[in-house]
Amino acid sequence: MINEPYVTTSVTPLDSLDTLSPHEVAKLQDVSQGGLYRLFRQCSLAVLNCGSEMDSTRLVLDKFRDFDIRVSQKHRGLQLDLINAPVGAFVDGEIIQGIRENLFSVLRDLLYVGVELDKCCDGLAADCLTTNEVFHILRHANALKPHVKPNLVVCWGGHSIARHEYEYTKAVGYELGLRGYDICTGCGPGAMKGPMKGAAIAHSKQRIASGRYVGISEPGIIAAESPNPIVNELIIMPDIEKRLEAFVRLGHGIIVFPGGAGTAEEILYMLGILLHERNAHLPFPLVFTGPADSEAYFETVDRFIRRTLGEAAADKYRIIIDDPHGVAVAMKDGLEAVTRYRKATSESFHFNWQLHIPAAFQQPFEPTHNNMTALNLFYDQPDYQLAANLRCALSGIVAGNVKEQGIQAIEEHGPFELSGETALIEPLDELLRSFVEQRRMKINYQDYEPCYRLRPLTDMAET
């Protein structure tokens, strides 16, 4: 039931995307399955709903069920008509400028992917296609800065974290910002907002006016994790796999804060890539960190990694507890190594072409009940392939927690079932139980019901 005011108004772009073709307008207004209207409405609502405390796409869409957005071409150019938009996106009746910019970033990315992307990569082999698509989307968004030394730090972590953990992420961001580093996150609240906020304060103290706070999202998650107010470069990737690839191609180092299933998915993605033999000598600093009382969280994550992927995977990261300064120094050392390596190999600073990403990490995974059940959760496979399958399992759990399609599938067919080797399912169960006990699965944790069921198989023949 609507119990707060809404705003109906029109907005125009500030300095880009001034006009569209009739074909592009038609695509945005097309309500058919192949049209962009539904996706455009959902992503636009997420941007306008900045600062939301809800982490369910369904709840957001239901609360703002009367919201609508229409595209019109006036004689002066492009105009977006907003009907029943969230009042928090406006001040004194005028849309907030940062939200305005991000609104047109949504339009830019959805149109490019929906209309133009296939043309730019036509004819490429399958093993090159995804990476080139990611490159073209980032370039179209003006996210590639070719003349800047490696300084973009990717920060991963949960949207549902305790206040003191959030303050810690700000402290780390502050230390990074004092050293002139820019921040890239998943663009949402919690551990995605904190590092940006801390860096923004530090950039101001250092009189850095060009600080970058890059938020990379995808349509399936953005409504549940609306862009936070600090984001000044919003990029919408087509799916979770391209979103993850954009992080590791664009960023130069990664810091992982406490999180839940989504953060574990990101960790498995990164470790799986680093475990591939073609990336053995590629420098890519990876640091896990949190405040003192988050040490148990990282002990659980570290134990899970060692039991599933082995000591080789554990060698790929450092754990630094309760030391924001130490994290920043470690990242500085790592980025200096990245710079030396890229200079020595003539690799670009702005896009990591040399990083090999196996096909298992690029193929979109649809978290249906059949696909979740069919995941190969047995040890008899290469370690990077096992990481890819575990990543898919966590991706499905994220979908069941917060994504509209996943929530609907759980309601209709019950929890996802994950089955596999007992020695693998047991540490996975321990990891997921710790997320539930530590209230890291969802913001509204009081009502949390697991969207998954684990089935250990003691004998591979049982499959």
Secondary structure per residue as TSV (DSSP state, phi and psi in degrees):
chain	resnum	aa	ss	phi	psi
A	1	M	-	360.0	131.4
A	2	I	-	-73.2	122.1
A	3	N	-	-133.1	21.9
A	4	E	S	-146.6	158.5
A	5	P	-	-71.6	152.4
A	6	Y	E	-126.5	165.5
A	7	V	E	-121.6	135.2
A	8	T	E	-118.6	120.9
A	9	T	E	-160.6	-177.4
A	10	S	E	-127.2	144.4
A	11	V	E	-132.9	152.0
A	12	T	-	-124.7	157.0
A	13	P	-	-69.5	154.5
A	14	L	S	-80.1	-52.6
A	15	D	S	-148.5	16.7
A	16	S	S	-152.9	164.2
A	17	L	-	52.0	51.4
A	18	D	-	-72.6	-23.9
A	19	T	-	-148.0	155.4
A	20	L	-	-128.6	158.1
A	21	S	-	-80.8	159.3
A	22	P	H	-57.0	-34.4
A	23	H	H	-63.9	-42.4
A	24	E	H	-66.4	-41.4
A	25	V	H	-61.5	-41.8
A	26	A	H	-63.1	-39.7
A	27	K	H	-63.0	-41.7
A	28	L	H	-68.8	-26.8
A	29	Q	H	-96.8	-1.5
A	30	D	-	-76.1	117.4
A	31	V	-	-92.6	1.9
A	32	S	S	-72.6	172.9
A	33	Q	T	-60.8	-34.0
A	34	G	T	-87.9	-5.1
A	35	G	S	-81.3	170.7
A	36	L	S	-100.7	-4.5
A	37	Y	H	-57.4	-51.8
A	38	R	H	-59.7	-43.9
A	39	L	H	-66.0	-42.8
A	40	F	H	-63.5	-43.2
A	41	R	H	-62.9	-45.8
A	42	Q	H	-63.8	-46.4
A	43	C	H	-69.5	-36.8
A	44	S	H	-65.6	-41.4
A	45	L	H	-61.3	-39.4
A	46	A	H	-60.4	-43.1
A	47	V	H	-64.8	-44.0
A	48	L	H	-69.5	-21.7
A	49	N	T	-93.6	27.4
A	50	C	T	-51.6	133.7
A	51	G	T	88.2	7.9
A	52	S	-	-64.3	146.2
A	53	E	-	-96.8	2.9
A	54	M	-	-90.7	141.7
A	55	D	-	-126.1	33.8
A	56	S	-	-127.1	121.1
A	57	T	H	-55.9	-41.3
A	58	R	H	-62.4	-44.7
A	59	L	H	-62.5	-40.0
A	60	V	H	-63.8	-48.4
A	61	L	H	-65.5	-33.5
A	62	D	H	-71.8	-41.9
A	63	K	H	-61.9	-38.5
A	64	F	T	-109.8	43.4
A	65	R	T	-63.3	-23.6
A	66	D	T	-91.0	2.0
A	67	F	-	-71.6	141.7
A	68	D	E	-146.0	155.4
A	69	I	E	-139.2	132.9
A	70	R	E	-129.1	145.3
A	71	V	E	-105.3	131.6
A	72	S	E	-137.3	148.1
A	73	Q	E	-105.4	108.0
A	74	K	E	-92.8	170.0
A	75	H	T	-64.6	-18.6
A	76	R	T	-95.0	-2.7
A	77	G	E	129.3	-155.6
A	78	L	E	-75.2	142.5
A	79	Q	E	-143.7	137.2
A	80	L	E	-107.6	126.1
A	81	D	E	-99.1	119.5
A	82	L	E	-103.7	125.0
A	83	I	E	-116.4	122.8
A	84	N	E	56.7	48.6
A	85	A	E	-81.0	152.3
A	86	P	E	-56.2	131.4
A	87	V	G	-66.2	-24.5
A	88	G	G	-65.8	-13.1
A	89	A	G	-83.7	1.5
A	90	F	E	-128.5	153.0
A	91	V	E	-133.3	122.9
A	92	D	T	52.7	37.7
A	93	G	T	84.0	-4.3
A	94	E	E	-108.7	137.0
A	95	I	E	-65.7	139.6
A	96	I	-	-64.5	136.0
A	97	Q	H	-61.7	-41.1
A	98	G	H	-63.7	-38.5
A	99	I	H	-68.2	-37.8
A	100	R	H	-59.6	-46.4
A	101	E	H	-61.0	-46.1
A	102	N	H	-66.8	-30.6
A	103	L	H	-62.2	-42.1
A	104	F	H	-79.5	-19.2
A	105	S	H	-66.5	-39.3
A	106	V	H	-58.6	-48.6
A	107	L	H	-59.7	-45.1
A	108	R	H	-58.1	-49.7
A	109	D	H	-73.6	-41.1
A	110	L	H	-65.7	-39.3
A	111	L	H	-66.7	-43.3
A	112	Y	I	-63.7	-45.1
A	113	V	I	-68.9	-39.4
A	114	G	I	-79.0	-21.1
A	115	V	I	-120.3	-39.2
A	116	E	I	-109.1	-25.7
A	117	L	H	-60.7	-41.0
A	118	D	H	-58.9	-33.4
A	119	K	H	-69.2	-37.3
A	120	C	H	-73.8	-22.4
A	121	C	T	-115.6	14.7
A	122	D	T	-61.9	131.6
A	123	G	T	93.5	-7.1
A	124	L	-	-75.5	148.1
A	125	A	-	-66.2	155.7
A	126	A	H	-58.1	-37.1
A	127	D	H	-73.4	-11.0
A	128	C	H	-109.4	-15.8
A	129	L	H	-62.1	-52.7
A	130	T	H	-61.6	-45.7
A	131	T	H	-61.2	-41.5
A	132	N	H	-68.1	-35.5
A	133	E	H	-63.2	-44.1
A	134	V	H	-59.8	-44.4
A	135	F	H	-59.1	-46.8
A	136	H	H	-66.3	-38.0
A	137	I	H	-64.4	-45.0
A	138	L	H	-65.4	-40.5
A	139	R	H	-66.4	-41.0
A	140	H	H	-62.0	-31.3
A	141	A	T	-84.7	2.4
A	142	N	T	60.8	34.2
A	143	A	-	-89.2	-13.9
A	144	L	-	-89.9	123.7
A	145	K	-	-117.2	90.8
A	146	P	T	-70.0	-16.5
A	147	H	T	-109.3	20.3
A	148	V	S	-114.2	130.2
A	149	K	-	-61.5	152.2
A	150	P	S	-50.8	114.9
A	151	N	-	-149.6	12.1
A	152	L	E	-99.0	113.2
A	153	V	E	-101.0	122.1
A	154	V	E	-85.4	130.8
A	155	C	E	-117.6	120.0
A	156	W	E	-110.1	151.9
A	157	G	-	165.3	174.9
A	158	G	-	-78.9	151.6
A	159	H	S	-81.6	-20.3
A	160	S	S	-111.3	84.7
A	161	I	-	-127.8	161.0
A	162	A	-	-70.4	158.9
A	163	R	H	-59.0	-43.5
A	164	H	H	-67.1	-30.5
A	165	E	H	-69.5	-38.5
A	166	Y	H	-61.1	-44.0
A	167	E	H	-62.1	-35.4
A	168	Y	H	-65.3	-41.4
A	169	T	H	-61.8	-35.1
A	170	K	H	-64.6	-41.7
A	171	A	H	-62.7	-40.6
A	172	V	H	-66.0	-44.9
A	173	G	H	-59.0	-37.3
A	174	Y	H	-62.5	-46.0
A	175	E	H	-63.5	-37.7
A	176	L	H	-67.4	-42.5
A	177	G	H	-64.6	-35.5
A	178	L	H	-61.9	-26.6
A	179	R	T	-94.0	8.7
A	180	G	T	82.3	13.0
A	181	Y	-	-84.7	144.1
A	182	D	E	-93.1	162.8
A	183	I	E	-122.1	138.5
A	184	C	E	-129.6	127.3
A	185	T	E	-137.4	-176.4
A	186	G	-	-75.6	1.1
A	187	C	S	83.2	-6.1
A	188	G	S	-87.6	-157.0
A	189	P	S	-84.3	-170.7
A	190	G	G	63.7	-128.2
A	191	A	G	-69.7	-8.8
A	192	M	G	-87.8	-27.2
A	193	K	T	-89.0	-42.7
A	194	G	H	-52.9	-51.3
A	195	P	H	-61.3	-35.6
A	196	M	H	-65.6	-42.6
A	197	K	H	-65.5	-44.1
A	198	G	H	-62.7	-43.3
A	199	A	H	-65.6	-36.7
A	200	A	H	-61.9	-40.2
A	201	I	H	-65.4	-44.7
A	202	A	H	-64.9	-41.4
A	203	H	H	-60.5	-39.1
A	204	S	H	-63.7	-42.4
A	205	K	H	-66.0	-32.6
A	206	Q	T	-88.5	2.7
A	207	R	T	59.8	37.9
A	208	I	-	-93.7	108.2
A	209	A	T	-90.4	-9.7
A	210	S	T	-110.3	26.8
A	211	G	-	-59.6	138.4
A	212	R	-	-106.4	132.0
A	213	Y	E	-128.2	86.0
A	214	V	E	-88.0	125.7
A	215	G	E	-113.8	121.2
A	216	I	E	-112.9	120.5
A	217	S	E	-129.0	-172.8
A	218	E	-	-150.4	155.8
A	219	P	H	-56.3	-33.6
A	220	G	H	-70.8	-20.5
A	221	I	H	-115.5	-18.3
A	222	I	H	-64.7	-35.2
A	223	A	T	-66.8	-31.9
A	224	A	T	-82.3	-21.9
A	225	E	S	-132.1	74.1
A	226	S	-	-58.3	146.4
A	227	P	-	-55.2	133.8
A	228	N	-	-76.0	164.1
A	229	P	T	-66.7	-15.5
A	230	I	T	-81.4	-25.8
A	231	V	-	-56.0	123.2
A	232	N	S	-116.0	-0.3
A	233	E	E	-138.3	102.2
A	234	L	E	-100.6	131.7
A	235	I	E	-130.0	126.5
A	236	I	E	-105.8	111.0
A	237	M	-	-87.6	156.9
A	238	P	S	-66.9	-31.4
A	239	D	S	-154.7	173.8
A	240	I	H	-65.0	-35.4
A	241	E	H	-65.4	-43.1
A	242	K	H	-71.5	-31.1
A	243	R	H	-62.2	-47.5
A	244	L	H	-63.6	-40.1
A	245	E	H	-66.0	-36.5
A	246	A	H	-60.9	-39.7
A	247	F	H	-57.4	-49.6
A	248	V	H	-83.1	-20.9
A	249	R	H	-80.5	-37.8
A	250	L	H	-85.2	-40.5
A	251	G	-	-79.6	164.4
A	252	H	S	-115.0	-14.9
A	253	G	E	-162.6	160.5
A	254	I	E	-131.5	134.5
A	255	I	E	-115.3	131.5
A	256	V	E	-112.8	121.9
A	257	F	-	-99.0	170.0
A	258	P	S	-55.6	144.9
A	259	G	-	-163.0	-161.7
A	260	G	-	-120.1	-137.2
A	261	A	H	-64.3	-38.2
A	262	G	H	-64.6	-39.4
A	263	T	H	-67.9	-40.0
A	264	A	H	-62.3	-37.8
A	265	E	H	-60.1	-44.5
A	266	E	H	-64.5	-41.2
A	267	I	H	-60.4	-47.3
A	268	L	H	-63.4	-37.2
A	269	Y	H	-60.7	-49.6
A	270	M	H	-67.1	-44.0
A	271	L	H	-65.6	-39.2
A	272	G	H	-59.6	-40.2
A	273	I	H	-67.6	-46.7
A	274	L	H	-67.0	-23.6
A	275	L	H	-77.2	-16.7
A	276	H	S	-67.3	138.4
A	277	E	G	-59.5	-29.3
A	278	R	G	-71.9	-13.2
A	279	N	G	-108.8	11.7
A	280	A	T	-57.7	-36.4
A	281	H	T	-107.3	11.9
A	282	L	-	-86.4	119.1
A	283	P	-	-72.1	128.7
A	284	F	-	-152.1	94.3
A	285	P	-	-62.6	131.4
A	286	L	E	-135.7	116.0
A	287	V	E	-125.2	130.9
A	288	F	E	-100.6	131.9
A	289	T	E	-153.0	155.2
A	290	G	E	-171.6	173.0
A	291	P	-	-68.3	175.0
A	292	A	G	-56.6	-43.5
A	293	D	G	-82.9	8.4
A	294	S	G	-97.5	4.0
A	295	E	H	-60.3	-37.1
A	296	A	H	-63.0	-34.5
A	297	Y	H	-61.1	-48.8
A	298	F	H	-72.4	-27.5
A	299	E	H	-63.2	-40.7
A	300	T	H	-66.1	-44.7
A	301	V	H	-63.1	-44.7
A	302	D	H	-63.1	-41.2
A	303	R	H	-64.8	-41.0
A	304	F	H	-61.7	-43.8
A	305	I	H	-64.3	-45.0
A	306	R	H	-66.0	-37.5
A	307	R	H	-75.7	-26.0
A	308	T	H	-101.8	-47.0
A	309	L	T	-105.4	-14.5
A	310	G	-	94.8	177.0
A	311	E	H	-66.0	-30.0
A	312	A	H	-60.7	-37.2
A	313	A	H	-70.1	-40.0
A	314	A	H	-64.3	-25.3
A	315	D	T	-72.5	-10.7
A	316	K	T	-85.7	-6.6
A	317	Y	-	-138.6	163.3
A	318	R	E	-117.4	144.2
A	319	I	E	-109.4	121.2
A	320	I	E	-124.3	118.1
A	321	I	E	-105.3	131.4
A	322	D	S	56.4	44.2
A	323	D	-	-149.1	76.8
A	324	P	H	-57.3	-39.5
A	325	H	H	-63.2	-45.0
A	326	G	H	-62.3	-36.7
A	327	V	H	-63.1	-45.4
A	328	A	H	-64.8	-39.6
A	329	V	H	-66.1	-42.6
A	330	A	H	-62.1	-40.2
A	331	M	H	-68.9	-36.7
A	332	K	H	-60.6	-46.7
A	333	D	H	-60.3	-42.4
A	334	G	H	-65.0	-41.5
A	335	L	H	-69.8	-31.2
A	336	E	H	-65.5	-38.0
A	337	A	H	-66.4	-39.1
A	338	V	H	-61.8	-43.4
A	339	T	H	-62.6	-45.0
A	340	R	H	-61.9	-43.1
A	341	Y	H	-64.7	-44.9
A	342	R	H	-68.7	-32.6
A	343	K	H	-66.4	-44.1
A	344	A	H	-66.6	-30.0
A	345	T	T	-103.6	5.0
A	346	S	T	58.9	29.7
A	347	E	-	-81.8	148.8
A	348	S	-	-67.9	151.3
A	349	F	S	-78.2	-27.6
A	350	H	S	-94.6	-13.5
A	351	F	S	-154.1	125.3
A	352	N	-	-85.9	81.5
A	353	W	-	-68.8	-31.0
A	354	Q	S	-72.1	-23.1
A	355	L	-	-63.4	123.8
A	356	H	-	-91.0	124.2
A	357	I	-	-114.3	110.8
A	358	P	-	-59.6	154.3
A	359	A	H	-57.0	-31.5
A	360	A	H	-61.4	-23.6
A	361	F	H	-95.1	-7.9
A	362	Q	H	-103.0	-25.2
A	363	Q	S	-72.7	124.7
A	364	P	-	-58.3	132.6
A	365	F	-	-105.3	120.7
A	366	E	-	-95.0	116.3
A	367	P	-	-80.0	69.6
A	368	T	-	-89.0	167.5
A	369	H	H	-62.0	-41.1
A	370	N	H	-65.2	-43.1
A	371	N	H	-68.3	-37.2
A	372	M	H	-66.5	-43.1
A	373	T	H	-64.6	-32.5
A	374	A	T	-81.5	-4.9
A	375	L	-	-61.0	138.4
A	376	N	-	-84.8	94.6
A	377	L	-	-106.9	60.4
A	378	F	S	-130.4	155.5
A	379	Y	S	-76.1	-17.3
A	380	D	S	-78.1	66.2
A	381	Q	S	-165.1	159.9
A	382	P	-	-56.6	148.1
A	383	D	H	-60.8	-36.8
A	384	Y	H	-69.4	-32.1
A	385	Q	H	-70.3	-38.9
A	386	L	H	-62.2	-42.1
A	387	A	H	-59.8	-38.5
A	388	A	H	-64.4	-41.5
A	389	N	H	-70.1	-39.6
A	390	L	H	-64.4	-37.4
A	391	R	H	-59.8	-43.4
A	392	C	H	-63.8	-38.7
A	393	A	H	-60.8	-44.2
A	394	L	H	-68.9	-35.6
A	395	S	H	-60.8	-40.8
A	396	G	H	-64.5	-38.1
A	397	I	H	-66.6	-39.1
A	398	V	H	-59.5	-44.6
A	399	A	H	-61.2	-42.9
A	400	G	H	-67.6	-25.5
A	401	N	H	-79.9	-45.1
A	402	V	H	-131.5	-17.9
A	403	K	-	-89.2	141.3
A	404	E	H	-55.8	-48.9
A	405	Q	H	-64.5	-40.5
A	406	G	H	-67.3	-42.1
A	407	I	H	-61.2	-42.5
A	408	Q	H	-63.9	-41.0
A	409	A	H	-62.7	-39.8
A	410	I	H	-66.2	-41.3
A	411	E	H	-62.7	-36.3
A	412	E	H	-82.7	-35.9
A	413	H	H	-123.3	2.6
A	414	G	-	85.6	-175.4
A	415	P	S	-62.6	151.6
A	416	F	E	-64.6	145.6
A	417	E	E	-112.3	126.6
A	418	L	E	-114.7	121.9
A	419	S	E	-124.5	149.1
A	420	G	E	177.4	-171.9
A	421	E	E	-58.2	132.9
A	422	T	H	-54.0	-42.3
A	423	A	H	-66.0	-15.0
A	424	L	H	-100.2	-39.3
A	425	I	H	-68.3	-35.1
A	426	E	H	-61.8	-49.3
A	427	P	H	-66.6	-30.7
A	428	L	H	-65.2	-42.0
A	429	D	H	-62.9	-42.5
A	430	E	H	-61.1	-42.6
A	431	L	H	-63.0	-48.8
A	432	L	H	-67.3	-37.9
A	433	R	H	-62.1	-38.5
A	434	S	H	-65.2	-36.8
A	435	F	H	-63.5	-42.2
A	436	V	H	-66.5	-47.7
A	437	E	H	-63.7	-34.1
A	438	Q	T	-88.9	5.4
A	439	R	T	60.7	46.5
A	440	R	-	-108.4	1.1
A	441	M	S	-78.2	-44.4
A	442	K	-	-146.9	157.6
A	443	I	S	-63.1	-45.5
A	444	N	S	-87.0	65.5
A	445	Y	G	-70.6	-20.9
A	446	Q	G	-60.5	-30.8
A	447	D	G	-99.7	12.1
A	448	Y	-	-71.3	126.5
A	449	E	-	-120.0	124.0
A	450	P	-	-54.0	135.0
A	451	C	S	-94.4	15.1
A	452	Y	E	-140.9	159.7
A	453	R	E	-138.3	129.9
A	454	L	E	-100.8	136.0
A	455	R	E	-128.3	100.5
A	456	P	E	-73.8	138.7
A	457	L	E	-115.5	118.3
A	458	T	S	-77.0	-19.1
A	459	D	S	-134.4	128.1
A	460	M	G	-58.0	-22.9
A	461	A	G	-67.9	-20.7
A	462	E	G	-65.8	-16.9
A	463	T	-	-76.0	360.0
